[in-house]
Amino acid sequence: MRILAAALFLPLMACYDDETITAYGGADKVWVLTELDSKGYAARATLTFPEQGKIAGVAPCNTYSGSLSVPYPWFEATQVLSTRMACADLDAETAFFTALSEMTLSEVLGDVLLLSNENGRQMVFKAGG
């Protein structure tokens, strides 16, 4: 009987292992940055959550990846690594990475992902391709 109870309980526990944004609507979407600090963001930058505790995407010039280990709704991108190619949108890329490193809260509202911090900074992403 104990084996049966454990067999039924373990799959339920696995459903709750991921407490990051990945499990709360962030996964399986490519999030495209549309606004940075209430201003339109003209360059293209994306954010994905490819697996538990990971982030990845394409900034205006480079691809990047990093870690995310705090529970939802908190957000903290750490160990962010990117390729090092130059391009005309390097200023936009620097603004993107600076803002991403300062975000501390996340909220998924359907096809909108909002990252923000206590200082009023904000990044608005929309699910897209």
N, C-alpha and C positions, 0 to 999 in steps of 0.2 A: 504494500500500500504506500509506503514512504517513497519508493522508487517512482510510482505513478504520480504522486503529488509533486515530486521534484521534476519529473519530466514535463508536467504541465506548467510549473512555476518558472523554470529556467527560460523558456522562450519569452515569457512576459518580461522578465528582467532585462533581456537583451534589447527590448523595445525602448527601454528607458536609460540605456547606457550613455547615449549622446544627449547632453544637455546644452550643446552649443546651438547657434543659429541654424546649423545644418538640419537639425531635427524639427525646427519650428518654421518651416516654409522657405528656408534659404537654399536648400539643395535642388539639384536638377534644373537650375535656371542659370542663364547668363545675365548678370545684372550690368546694365549699361548706365554709366554716370551721366545724368542730365543736368544736375545743378550742384554747384559748389558754393556754399555760403550765400544762398538765395540768388545766385547769378547763374545764367545759363553756362554750361560747359561745352565749348565748341569742339574741342578735340575728342577723340574716342578713347575711352578707358572702360574696362570691364572688370568685374569681380565675380568669381565663382567659388563655390564650396565643394570641391571635388570629392572629399571624404571627411569623415569626422576629424575635427581639429586642424584642418588645412584650408588655406585660401590660395587662389591662383587667379591670374588674369592677364590682360594685355593693357599696358599703360600706353600713352600716346606714342612712345618710341620703343619700348621694351616689354618683354614678357616678364612676369614675376610670380613668385610663390612665397608662402610663409605659413606660420602657425597661428592657430586660434584655440586657446585652451580655457577661456572663461565661459561660465554658463550664460545662456540667454536670460535676460536681454543685454547683458554686458558684452562689450566688444573690445578686444585688444589684439591687434595684429602684431606678431613678434617674429623675429628671425626672417624678415622679409628680404629675399634675394632677387635680384633682377639681372637680366642681360645688360650690357653696357654699350649700346649703340646710340649714336648721336642722331638727331633729326631736327627738323624745323620747329617741332612742338616741345622742345626740351623744357621750356619754362612751364608749360601746362603740365608736363610730367612731374616736374619738381613740386608744383602746387598739389598735384594728386597724391604723391607719396607723403608729403608733409601732412596733408589733411588726414590721410588714412592712418598715419601713425598717431594722430591726436584723438581719434574717435574712441569713445568709451561706452556708448550705448547703441543698441540696434533695435529696429522694429520692422517686422515684415507685415505689410498690409496688402495682401493679395499679390498684385504684380508690382508693388512699390516696396523698396527697401530703403529705410531711412537710417543713416548713421549720424550720430551727434555726440556732443560733449557738453560738459557743464559750463563752458565758456561761450556757448552759443554757436559754435561752428557746426556745420551741417553738410552732409553729402546725401543727395537724393539719387537713387538708382531706379531704373525701370527694367522689368524683365523684357528681354529682347534677344535678338540674334547677333 
